[in-house]
């Protein structure tokens, strides 16, 4: 991990609004669960990590990924990434519109989304 990496993962204002809509459905008990699903869906969609500006901190990277498996997965998908926490943050923020579209707009259930 580079010294330029973040120590926390944040959401943009727009991502927080999408998160709130998703949580209002009652399928998830914690924002972190939604964020992890968003990250996974962004990976599955082949979205490349980028920089995310205007974020408010939500989780320390150690609480978001206590085992380190998520950051290792990002390294496996994107071996040139030297800032995996920043990459995770961008993937969470990129994935939230994807899952919002499916779960809220189209009314899909979470189990159908991951099938």
C-alpha positions as CSV (number, residue, x, y, z in Angstrom):
1,X,0.0,0.0,0.0
2,X,1.3,3.4,-0.9
3,X,1.7,6.3,1.6
4,X,-0.7,8.2,-0.8
5,X,-3.5,5.8,0.0
6,X,-6.4,6.7,2.2
7,X,-7.1,5.2,5.6
8,X,-10.8,5.4,5.2
9,X,-13.6,4.9,2.7
10,X,-16.1,7.6,2.0
11,X,-19.2,8.3,0.0
12,X,-20.1,11.3,-2.2
13,X,-23.4,13.1,-1.4
14,X,-25.0,11.4,-4.4
15,X,-23.8,8.0,-3.3
16,X,-25.2,8.6,0.2
17,X,-28.6,9.4,-1.3
18,X,-28.5,6.2,-3.3
19,X,-27.4,4.3,-0.2
20,X,-30.4,5.8,1.8
21,X,-32.8,4.7,-0.9
22,X,-31.4,1.1,-0.9
23,X,-31.5,0.9,2.9
24,X,-35.1,2.1,3.0
25,X,-36.1,-1.1,1.3
26,X,-35.2,-3.1,4.4
27,X,-33.0,-5.7,2.9
28,X,-29.8,-4.6,4.5
29,X,-29.1,-3.8,8.2
30,X,-25.8,-1.9,7.6
31,X,-24.4,0.5,5.1
32,X,-21.2,-1.4,5.0
33,X,-23.1,-4.4,3.6
34,X,-24.5,-2.3,0.8
35,X,-21.1,-0.8,0.1
36,X,-19.5,-4.2,-0.1
37,X,-22.2,-5.3,-2.6
38,X,-21.7,-2.2,-4.6
39,X,-17.9,-2.8,-4.8
40,X,-18.5,-6.4,-5.9
41,X,-21.0,-5.3,-8.6
42,X,-18.5,-2.7,-9.8
43,X,-15.8,-5.4,-10.1
44,X,-18.2,-7.7,-11.9
45,X,-19.1,-4.9,-14.3
46,X,-15.4,-4.3,-15.1
47,X,-15.4,-0.8,-13.8
48,X,-11.8,0.5,-13.3
49,X,-10.9,2.3,-10.1
50,X,-10.6,6.0,-10.5
51,X,-10.3,9.0,-8.1
52,X,-13.4,10.0,-6.1
53,X,-13.7,13.6,-5.0
54,X,-16.0,15.2,-2.4
55,X,-16.4,12.2,-0.2
56,X,-17.3,12.1,3.5
57,X,-15.6,9.4,5.5
58,X,-17.9,6.5,6.5
59,X,-15.6,3.6,7.4
60,X,-12.0,3.0,8.3
61,X,-10.5,0.6,5.9
62,X,-9.8,-1.8,8.8
63,X,-13.5,-2.0,9.8
64,X,-14.7,-2.2,6.2
65,X,-12.2,-5.0,5.4
66,X,-11.0,-6.5,8.7
67,X,-9.4,-9.5,7.0
68,X,-7.8,-7.7,4.1
69,X,-9.5,-9.9,1.6
70,X,-11.3,-7.1,-0.2
71,X,-8.2,-5.1,-0.7
72,X,-6.4,-8.3,-1.8
73,X,-9.2,-8.9,-4.3
74,X,-8.7,-5.4,-5.7
75,X,-5.0,-6.1,-6.1
76,X,-5.8,-9.3,-8.0
77,X,-8.2,-7.5,-10.4
78,X,-6.0,-4.4,-10.8
79,X,-2.4,-5.4,-10.1
80,X,-1.1,-1.9,-11.0
81,X,-3.2,-0.2,-8.3
82,X,-0.9,1.1,-5.5
83,X,-3.7,2.7,-3.5
84,X,-6.2,-0.1,-2.8
85,X,-8.3,1.8,-0.3
86,X,-8.8,4.7,-2.8
87,X,-9.6,2.1,-5.4
88,X,-12.2,0.5,-3.0
89,X,-13.7,3.8,-2.3
90,X,-14.1,4.6,-6.1
91,X,-15.6,1.2,-6.7
92,X,-18.1,1.6,-3.9
93,X,-19.2,4.9,-5.3
94,X,-19.3,3.6,-8.9
95,X,-21.2,0.5,-7.8
96,X,-23.9,2.2,-5.9
97,X,-25.7,3.6,-9.0
98,X,-25.5,0.1,-10.5
99,X,-27.2,-1.6,-7.6
100,X,-29.6,1.3,-7.1
101,X,-30.8,1.0,-10.6
102,X,-31.5,-2.8,-10.2
103,X,-32.8,-2.8,-6.6
104,X,-34.8,0.5,-6.4
105,X,-35.6,1.5,-10.0
106,X,-36.3,-1.9,-11.4
107,X,-37.4,-3.6,-8.2
108,X,-35.1,-6.5,-8.3
109,X,-34.4,-8.4,-5.1
110,X,-30.8,-8.7,-3.7
111,X,-30.7,-12.4,-4.2
112,X,-31.7,-12.0,-7.9
113,X,-29.0,-9.3,-8.3
114,X,-26.2,-11.6,-7.2
115,X,-27.5,-14.7,-9.0
